[in-house]
């Protein structure tokens, strides 16, 4: 069965499927659902990485506070506004401001950036600034922010605790934080990593089912890419050791299966063909993500001298391309698969 009514067991069966003809059926169903619910437009969201400082100690992320090998930076307001003007000039409809959880990016500073972008451009503003207090989130929503991205990485509580240590006891998890964002009126985006050591097919199937249950507006999924400057990447922490047939791989077809199944259970959500997909397969990853359910790309507008410092994982695709070269390349690639660049902010229909 393929459709929004799939059970968790049905989702898991498709995640494990390796018959090429059956998988073609999955790809076709996801692409058909994408066309019906969100159309042939691919929305380009200009990404600006505000800061690579972070107070967190996530065991998979190169921005973690303990990573002494990483040079740190923060963008100025003018650098962010330059990126916003560039996104608008290129005809892109959204600016995504992403950072580590950096409290030097104060409530007032971020609110003023949002207001300035809204004064100068018609862009939608998406924030991805970590687990900030409710008062910060409310102030940014009032300032004009439209969307907030907070990937929960895995819905399995034990695995989540291993990869994402809390700062203080009793902190709400990211799933609860996403519900709070929805109550504040944000379009809320979540997502997961695929292939975390200790992640079973059953856990991943439950993640996909949760996308449906939470009615998320945006969902980003991509393969886990090991960072050697992290405890998870260099094997310093223990994760459950699963049998080979149960451990989700981070490579191969599974990431595309997750994109396709996510499209089927959440037909009208915005789904990016993520940078991690493009990093995993630089030649085909982005286009395959679009052909198997995706409808969003997030080209990088961070000033080039900072891009290699925003190293969640190494070797990220898109470090060196200019925005203009990226825009031209994307137009050509999209035309080759019968798609076009979206117009306007591209919110959930």
VENGIVEN-V156409 format. One record per run of one state. SS is the DSSP state (hx for helix, st for strand, lp for the rest). FROM is the first residue (numbers start at 0). TO is the last residue. If there is no record, write none. Layout:
ss=[SS,SS]
from=[FROM,FROM]
to=[TO,TO]
//
This chain:
ss=[lp,hx,lp,hx,lp,st,lp,st,lp,hx,lp,st,lp,hx,lp,st,lp,hx,lp,st,lp,st,lp,hx,lp,hx,lp,st,lp,st,hx,lp,st,lp,st,lp,hx,lp,st,lp,hx,lp,hx,lp,st,lp,st,lp,hx,lp,hx,lp,st,lp]
from=[0,7,16,19,38,40,51,73,74,76,89,93,99,106,120,123,128,133,143,146,149,152,153,156,163,173,183,186,194,199,200,214,217,223,246,247,253,265,269,272,274,280,284,291,295,297,299,300,303,307,322,336,339,341]
to=[6,15,18,37,39,50,72,73,75,88,92,98,105,119,122,127,132,142,145,148,151,152,155,162,172,182,185,193,198,199,213,216,222,245,246,252,264,268,271,273,279,283,290,294,296,298,299,302,306,321,335,338,340,348]
//
